[in-house]
Amino acid sequence: MVYMSEVPHDLILGETYTSKEILYFIGYNDVIVLCEETSMFTERSADKYFVLNIYETFVHRNDHGKSYNVPLKKKKVYVINKVR
């Protein structure tokens, strides 16, 4: 069970978050998170992540090679790195 108090409403540039916080943030917000070092975020991981950049931009994508999805609004895109 996830308590809403555990879900970040936003990620702040320059701040550090746990894997669990990132997982909940993605699950409860309409955002995109980019991270080169991690393919999956889990609740039990001890890893921490640093917010490198935040963009608010149109996200253009292809729907499995079948069609071009035209973005209707801008979406927040977060770029994070694992803290070593």
Buried (B, 14 or more C-beta within 10 A) or exposed (E): EEEEEEBBEEBEEEEEBBBBBBBBBBEBBEBBBEBEEBEEBEEEBEBBBBBEEBEEEEEEEEEEEEEEEEEEEEBBBBBBBBEE
